[in-house]
């Protein structure tokens, strides 16, 4: 989406002026209006311009959230939920002004039901904090988007990540949420049962809604047992298409791989330089298996055979935690490694997802597109579910470069949609992907707007995200 197309919206100056003193009286020092604090709660992860809220409330309970939303609803002032600020498409910006609700003080684990493999947490807890808490129970929460994101933010953007090929995405791992709606009422979408046929699936409605329908106050999650053995390794390939074909064959043969990440040669070069690796600079797969000693050995051998059939080199794997940790730390730092290729310049991280059978074609065409247009854009992907990313590094002060990058993003999304894919596998729509949503969903967008209008008639819940409203 072009910068000029990100609408600033209409500010309700009278409502904002009226609600600020009320929030100050209600929350005291937990309500901040300083520019530095407000800047930290606007979008800074991409080249999308920051749009600051008018104030930030550091909530500590669901009752606090209800109070904020009720006051803002009375004055028709927007509310914007804020977890850690790691979203990539402008989800925490405040285009109409309003109040940012900061969840950094809502990190409690409310309940762990080890026998049922589930837990309920407040939305501000991060995935790493949750797994640290769970470690002694023998359980873990498997969704790993790379960034140490908050659980509330991950649910709101329907995040996934490196483990999605085995454990699914947030939509598969959220059993229920509680949320404060635009009226200030807190609702619960479901109980802890693993399945239900009772009415509309409101849980899935709120998961992925990016805060546009309500503010999450708790999330009930599926958990998994910590595997007895975790083994991982790397395998290089002559071409990116060869690596993709190995991924496709691995999935089609039903090998229960836990992670299978794709890096093109430029991304490997960036990781070597930034994270101190010494990998051959060629298309490479990072692979991980979970299970017992025997199953992990068999799965690794099967993958090695597939890799060889696709032209790959030796699959070097290890169960050593330190060795695996270094590889996955490098994988999680790919955004920063890309920025380090051209220090001081902007980076636009964007993703698409296609059916697994079209992955090789889509990635190969994208790499040719990058080369033909002289872009600096490494490719990395959660290849096991057809989802890949490009991180374009460019001069955001140069209009010609900005136009070239935006044209590339348009072609990338058109390519994915032409292959029956999606314009975003896990980043969400936010502000940055809005131009592509009508092309993907067509008339379904009208129904989405009707749902938004029914639940949020005054458009105060994170306005300006996913789609524009009249």
N, C-alpha and C positions, 0 to 999 in steps of 0.2 A: 504494500500500500504506500502510495506516495505521501511524503510528509504533509503536503498541502491538503490531503484528503482526511487527515486525522482531525475530526471536528473538535472545536473547543467547547461546543455546547453552549447552553444558556445558563448563566449563573443567577441564582436567586439571592441577590444581594441583601434584600430585606430579611429573608429567612436566615441567611448566614449571620447577619449582624444580630439577629434576635437570639439565636441558639448559642452563640459563643459564651455570653456571660452565664447562661444557665448551666452549661457544661462545666465552666470554671467553678461555679458554686457547688455543683454536685460532686466533682472529682478532685478539686483542689490541685495539688502538684502533679497528679496523674493526668492532667489535661495540659498540653503544651501547644503554644502557638509560635514559638521561635522559628525563624527561617531555617536554621540548621537542622532542627528536628524534622520540620516539614519536608525539607529537601531529601532527607534520608528515607522518607516514606513515599517518594515519587519514583518513577521508573528510571533506572540508571544502567541496566544490564545490556541494553541494545542502543542503537542510534535513535530510537524513538524519543522525541524530546520529553523531558520531565515536566509533568503538570502537577503542581504542588496542591495538597489539601490545605484547608484553612486552619485546621487544628488536628491534633493527634490525641486520642484517649488511650491510655494504657489500662485495659480492662483486666480484672482479676477473677471474674466469675460470670456465669450465664446471666445473673441478675444485672450485672454491670452492662452487659451487651444489650439486654432488654431496655435498660434505662437510656442508653445512647440512642438506640433506634427509635424509641418512643418519642424522645425529645426532637430528634431530627425529623421524624414523620410529622409531628405537629407543626414544624416550620418548613416542611417540604425541602429539606436539605439532604444531599446525598451522603451515603455512608460507604466507605471503601475498606473491606477487610485487608489486613496486612499480616502475613506470617513472618517470613524471613526476607522477602523481596527478591527471591531468586527466579521468579517467572520471567519469561523471555519475550512476551508479546504485549507489554504495556498494561498488564492486568491491574497493577496497583496505582496507575495514574489517576488523577482527579480532574478530568476535562471540564466538569461543571463546578469545580471547587467542592467543598464539603468536608466531612470529618473522616479521618483515617482511624480505624479501630485496630490497635496494635495488640497482638495476642502473645507477646513475649512473656507475660506473667501468667499465662494459662497453659501450664505444662504438666499438669498432674496426670498420672495414670489412675483413672478412677476405679478400674476393676480389671483383674486378670482371671479368666476362667480356664485354667490349664487343662482341665479334663475335656473342655469343649473346644480347645484351641482358638480362643478369641480373647479380646481385651477391649476396653473402652477407655479412650483418652481424650483429654482436652485438645483443642486444635492447634495450640502453639507449640506442642512438643515436636521436636524434629525426629526424623527416622533414626538417626544415630543415637539420640538420647533414649528413644524407646527401646532400641535393641540393647543398649547398655543396661537398662532397667531389667530387661527380660532375660539377660544372659544366664542367671542362676536358675531359671525355670527350665532350661533346655529348649526354649522356644525362641523364634525370631520372626520379625516382620520382613518379608522378602522384597518388597518393592523398593527399587534403588534407582532413582532418576539421575544419580551422579551428584548433584548439589545436595547439601545437607538441608533439604527443604522441610518445612513444617508439614505435619500430617493434614492439617486443615487446608493448606495450600495445595498439597498433592491431590487431595480429594476434589477440590474445587476446579483444578485444571485437568482432572482425570489422567494423572501422570502414570508413567510406567517405568521404563528404564532397562537396565542390563539384564535383570532376571525375568523379564516379562515372558520370554519364550517358554519358560517352565511354569512360572507361578501366576501369570496373567498380569493385568493392569489394576489400577485402583478400582475400576468398576467391578472387577471380579472379587475384590478383597475387602470391600466395605459392606458390612451387613446392615448397618443402620446409621443414621445421623440424628442429632437434634439440631434444630436451626431456629433462629429468630427471624420471623417474616417481617414484611414491611409494616405491619400493624404493631409490632413490638411483642407479638405472641410467640412463645417458644413451642415448637411442635416436635414430635418424635415420629420418624418415618416408618419404623419397623421394630420388631423384637429381635432376639438373638438366634432364632431358629434358622437353620441353614437353607430353608426354602419356605416359600409362602405363596398362596394363591389369593391372598386377601386384598382385593382392591387394586388400585393403581400402584405401580412400582415407584413410589415417591423417592425412595433412596436413590435410584438411578437418575431421577430428575434433578436432584440436587448435586449429585456427583458429576462434575464437568460443567456446572452452570456458572462457574467463575464469579460467584458471589452476586449474580444478577437476580436471583430469586429469594435469597435469604442469607443470613450470616450463620455459619456453622458454629455450634457451641460444644459439641462432642461428636466423636466418630467411633463406631464399633467396628473392629477389624478382625479379619481372619488371621490366624498365626500358623506357623509351620514348625515342625521339629527341626532342631539344628542337625544337619547331616553328620553322620559318623565320620565320613571322609569327604573332603573337598579337594579336588585335584584340577589343575588348570595348566594351560600351556599355549604355545604359539605355533603358527604354521604360515610360511610365506608362499606366495604364488607368483607366477610370471605376469599375470594380468589381473585386473580387478574383476573381469568377467569370470575368470577361472575360480577366484575366491568365492564369488557369488554362487556359482554352480555347485561348489562344495557345500555351501550353506543349504541350498535348495535340496540337494540329495540327502543331506543329514536329516532335515526336517521330514522329507517325504518318506524316509525309511523308518521314522518313528524313534530315532535315537534320542533318549530323554536328556538332551543337553540343557544345562541350567543357564548358561550364558554363551552367546556366540557373537562376538563383536567384530565388525569389519573396519579396517583402517586402510586408506589408500596410501600410496608411496609418500606423498607430501605430508600426510598426517603422521606417518611413522617418523619422517624426518623431523617434524615439529616436536614430537614426543621425545625423540632422542636428545634434541637440543635442550628442551625445557626440563625434562624429568631425569636426565642422566642415563638414558637407556643406550644400548649399543646394538639395536636390531638392524638387520639388513633393510635398506630403504626400498622396500617393495610392498605391493599389496599384501596385507597380513590379517589373519584371523586370530583373535584372542578367544580361547574356548575354556569353559569350566564345566565340570561334572560334579554332581552331588549324589551320594549314596553310601554303600558300604565298600569295603576294600575290593571285593571281587567285582561288583557291578561297575565301579569306577574304572577298574582296569579294563574290563571288557568294552565299555563304552569308548574309552580312549583308543583302544586298538581298532575298533570299528571306524571311528572317525579318521584315524591315521590311514586306513585303507581307502576311504572315500577321498581324502585329500590327495593321496597319491594318484588315484584314478583321474583327478581333475588337474593334474600337473603340479601339485603342490610339493614342497620339500618335506623334510622330515618333521613330524609333529613331536615337538619337544615338550613333555609335560612333567609336572611335579606336584606332589601333595604338600610341599614345604610352604608353610603359611607366609614366611617372609618373602620368598620369591614371588608368590602369587600377589601378595600385598603390594609389592613394588609395581607390578604390571598394572593392577587395577587402579592404583593411585594415579599412574600416568594416564590411564584411560579417563578417569574422572577429571583430570586437569586439562583435557584437550582444548577447552575454550581459551584458557590462559596460554596454552602452548601455541595456539593459532595467533593470538594477539602478539605474542613475542616474535612472530615471523616478520612483523612490520611494526616495531614499537612506536607508540604514540598515536596510532591510527584506530579507527572504529572497527568493530566487528559485528556482523549480523549473523546470528545463528538461527537457521531455519530448518524445518524438517518436513518431510512428506512420508507417506506410507503406501505401499502397493501390495497386491496379492503376491505371495511368496514366489509364484511361478514367473512373475514379471520383474522381480528384483534385479536380475542380471541386466536385463534390457534397460531398465530405468537408470541404474547406476552408470552403465557404460555410456548411455546417451548424455547423461549429466556431466560426466567427466569430459566428454568431447566438447560439450557446450562451454565448459569452463576454459578449456584450452583455446578454443576458437576465439573467444572474446577477451583473452588475456587477463583473466581474473585470478586473484590469489584466494583460493577457496578449497581447503582440505575437505575430504569426505570421511565421515565416520558414521557407523550405523549399528543399531540393534538388529542385525541382519536376520536373526532367527524369526522375526515376525514381520519382515519386509519394511522396516522403518529405518530411514537413514537421514543424516544431517549434513548440511554444508555450513561452514563458518567462513563467510566472505569478509576478508580484511581489506579496508578501503579508506580513502580520505573523505570523511563525511562533510568536509568544508568545500569540496570540489563538486559543483553541481553536475558536471559531466560524469564523474565517477559514481555519484549517487544515482543518476539516471541509468547508468549501465548496470549497476547492482540491482536496482528495482526491476529492470527489464529481465534480468536473469532469474530473479525470484518468480516473476510472472510466468516465464517459460517453464521453470521447474514445477510449479504447481499445475500448470496446464498439462504437462507431460504426465504427472501422477494421476490426474483426473482422467486423462485419455486412456490410462491403463486400468481404470475402474478402482483407483486408489483414493486417497484423501489428502487434503491440503495440509493436514497436521495429524501426526500420529500420537503426539504427546505434549506439544507445547501449548495447545489451546489456540483460540482465536484472538482473544484480547482486542487490541486495536490493530495490530499489525497484519492480521490475516483476514480482515473483514471483506476485502474485495473478492476473495475467492469462495466465500461461503455460498453465495447465491448460485455460483456455477456448479458447486458440488451438490447442494440440497434442493435447489429449485423452489417449488411451491411449499416444501416443508418449512421454509423460513417464515412463511405467513403464519403457520400454526405456532411456531416458536414465539413470534411476536404476540400472538393472542394469549399464549400462556403467560408471557411476561406482563402483558396488560392486565390480566386477571389477578395475578399475584402481587403486582407492584404498579398500581394504576398511576401513581405520581412519579414513577421512574426515579426512585431514590436509591435503589439497591445497585451499587456499582455501575452507574449509567455510562454509556458510551463503549461498552465492551460487548463482544460477539456480533452485535448488529446495532445499527442506529435505530432510534425510535422517533416517531413523528413528534 
